Amino acid sequence: MGIRYGRVPQGSDEVEWHFVSHIECDGIGGLGRLLRELGIGIAKLPETKHPCRGVIAPLWNLWRDSRKAVKCAVRADWLSLGCGTRIPEAVAWHLFTADETLEMVNRCRALGVTVNSFLLKHLDHAVRPGIAEPKARIRWLVPVNMRGDIEYDDDTANHVSCVETCIAPDDSIEAIQFDIIRRLKRGEHRANHLLFMAGGLLSHEGKVDLLGKERAKGNGNIGSFSNLGAWEVNDAAGDGWVFCPPVVSGQLLGAGCVTLQGRLGMAVQSHSSAPAVVEGWMVHWLDLIRSAR
């Protein structure tokens, strides 16, 4: 299962794709590893903005929230569009200019929202028309960087956890942001990390059995949206980068973004057999971003 990164050389509109194992790295770690291999110095990788310690309270909060019945779209609503286990071949990407990126940052600041919530809101709207129940809530997975809370010898190793958020068609950007922050304050990312670690104690057969049971459930998230944040690096070449998290079986898509040298790059990929569908998502996503006020 590979994380997709795209390097766009200065002055080019062609992308060079790179893949890093998600078993070895998370999104931030994979990018850090790639940049270092290219001779671009990264002294320290970004640490979590949402530190959380403890065991009982995070696990209790996650369990209590899981008991609440929230009706969301289910896997059957998007499986017909194509889901698989191979590396997705249908991918679309876009690299904003530095001026466009700054304008977006300023617009979000004026609205009092994060770029992350702003982009997720419009991504959610962009993919809705293609699923069976476009007016239903959609469950999204949001990866969370755990560096600072957990430490491994290799700083590029997988330090990721996640939270999930359900988005309704009429949810505002503020509402989406509030729900994600609420979950982070409750330590749901900490709880998920603890469960990941506990799963590591299972045998290979146990992991396969657990994964099979999880994917057999009708409910699930439609995919990941991951923002690696803004990076200032000493890159004389001034290349642009785009990024996309992997898509696991049962998910429809993965979408991600990263800002390097002041330029926001984003990508979306899917197991959909029709690349035009993914291109359509990107076009719609861009239209919503540019028309947002």
N, C-alpha and C positions, 0 to 999 in steps of 0.2 A: 504494500500500500504506500504509494509515493506522494509526497507533497510537491506540487508543481510551482516552479519559479520561472519567470521569463525575464531575460536580460534584453533590453532594447538599446543597442549602441547609439551613441550620440549622432543625430542627423539621419537615423534610419527609421523606417516604419516596419522593419522586420523584427521578429522576436526569436531569441535563441532559448529553447526550453531546457530546463534542468530539473532533475527529479532527485529528491532526497528521501530516504526511508523514514516513514513515520514511526517505525519501531525504534529507530536510533535517535531521532530528533523530533522536536515540535516545530511549529512554524518559525518562531524566533531563532531557535537553535540552528535550524537548517539554513536560514538566510545568513546567520553569522558564520557558519561553516563555509558556505559558498564564497562569501566575500573575503574571508581569510585565505581561501585557496587561490583567489584571484589577486592576492597581494594587497587587498584593501584592509587596512588595520582597524580592528574593532577591539578596543581595550576591554570593555565590559558590556555584556548584554543587558538589555532593559530588565528591571526587576518589577515585581508585582506592585500595582497601585492599590491593591485591596488585600493587605495582609490579614491573615486569620489563623489563629492557633486553637488548640483544644480538640476534643474528640466528641464528648457527649452532646454538647449543645448543637454543633453543626449537623451531626447525624440525626438528632431528634428533630431539628427544624426541617431537614430534607424529608424525613419519613412523614412528618405531620403534613407537609405540603403535598406529598404524593397521595395522601388519603383524600384530598379534595377533588371532587369530580369536576373537571373542566372539559367541556365538549370541544374537541378539536378535529380538524381533518385527520383522516387515517391513511395508512399506507396505500390502501386500495384506491384512494383518490388520485394517486399519481403513479402507481406502478405501471399503468398502461403506457405511460410515456417512456418507460425503459429504465430499469435498474439492474445493475450487474456487479461483478466483482473485479473486472479488468480495469486497467487504467482508462479513465474516460477519454474518448477521442474527440468528443464535441466540446470545443472550448472557444470562448470569445474574451477579448481583453481590450482595455483602453488605458492610455496614459495621458493624464492631464498635463497642461503646461504649468510652470511655476505660478504664473499669474492666475490661472484658473483655480489652482489649488488654494492660493492665498484668498481668493474671492470666496471659495467655499468655506474655508476656515472662519473668515470674518462673518459670513452669513450665519453660520452655526453659532458663533459667539453672540451675535446680535439676538438670535432666537433663544439663547440660553440653553442650548443642547450640545451634545458631543457630536463630532463627525461620525462616530461609530453608530449612534442611534439614528442620525439623519440618513445615513446610507442604508441601514437595515430597513428602515421604514419604507424607503422607495424600492429596495430590492423585493420586499414582500409584495408590494403592489405590482411590480413588474412580472412576477411569476404566477400570480393568482389566476389570470384568464385561462391558463392551460390545465388547471386541475379540475377534478369532477365537481367539487364543492367550493367554488371561488368565494362564497360569502362566509365560509366557516373560519374559525380561528385556525391559524397555522402555527405549529410548534417548530421553533428554531433552536439549534444548538449553538451556543456562543462560547468558544474556547477562552480560557483564562490562564494567563501566565502566572506560574507559581514560584518563579525565581525570587529568592529572598526568604520565602517561607520554607522551601525545601532546597537543599544543596546537594549536587552530585559532583564528583571529581571533574567530569567533563561538563563545562558550562553549556555546551551545545546539545547535551542529552535531553531527553524528553521530560520537560518540567511542566507539562500542560495539565489542566483540569478543565471543567466546563460548568456552565449553568444552562438551563433551558428556559425559554420564554415563549408564551403563546400570544400571538398577535391577531387581533380582530381587524377587519377591513377598515373600520372607522377609528381605530386607535390613533391618537396623536403621537408625534415624536416624543413629546414630554412623557406620555403614558408608558411608552415602550422603555424609555430611559429609566423611569421610576421603577418599573418592575425589575429590570436587570440589576439596578443598584440595590433594590430591596433584597434580592436573592443573594447578592454579594455580601451585604451587611449581615445576613442570616448565616453566612458561612456555607452556602450550598456547594460552592466550588471546593471548599476544604473537605466537606463530606464526600463528594464524588471522588476526590483524590484518595481519601482513606479507603473507599470501596475498591478503587483501582488497585491499590496496594494489596488489599486482602485477596483480590482475584488472582494476584501474582503467586499466591501460595497454592493455587489449584494445580493439578496435573494438566498436561496438554489435553487429555480426553475430557477432563472436567471443564476446561475453558471452552472447548468446542461445544460441549453439551449446553453450557450456560448461554453461549452466544446463539446457538440454535433456538433455544427457548425464547430468548429476547427478541430475535428477529421473526419468530412465529407470531408474536403479538400483533394485533391489528393497529394499535396506536404506535406512534413513533414520530421522530422529527423529520421534517422534509429535507434537512441538510444543515450544513454549518455556514455561519458567516463569521469570518475571522479577520480582525484588523491588527496588523503587526505594529501599528503606531508610526511615529515620525522618527527617522534616523538621519543624523547628520554624520556623514562619513567623509574621509579624505580621499575622494576619488577624482583624480585629475581628468579622467575620461568623461565624466559627467553622464554616464549611462543611466537610463531609466530602468525601473524594475516593476514587474507585476507579480502577483502571488495568488495561489488558490489552494485551499485545503483539500484533502482527499475526499472522495465520495465512497461511502461504504455501502454494502448491499442493503437494500431497503430504503436508502435515501434517493432523492431525485437529483440533487445538485450540491455543489460546494461553491462558495463564493468568498473572495477575500480581497484585501487591499493592503498596501504598504506605501509609505511616503519616504522617498529617499531624495536627498538634494533638493527638497522643497517641491517635488513632483509626486502627486498621488497617482499610483497605478492600481488598477483593479482587474480582476478576472473572474469568470464564472465557468464551470465545467459540469458536464452531466453525462450519464450513461445513455441519454436519449440517442436513438439511432438517427435522428434528424438534426444535423448541425445547424440548420436554419432556425430551429426552435431556440437553441442557445443564443444564436446571433440576435434573434428577436428579443430575448430577455435583456440582452445588453443594450440594444437600441432603446427599448422601453425604459430601462433603468436610467440611461443617460438623459432621456427626454424629461423624466420626472425630476432628476437632480437639477437640470438646467432651468426648469420652469418653476421650481419651488421658491416660495417667498415666505 
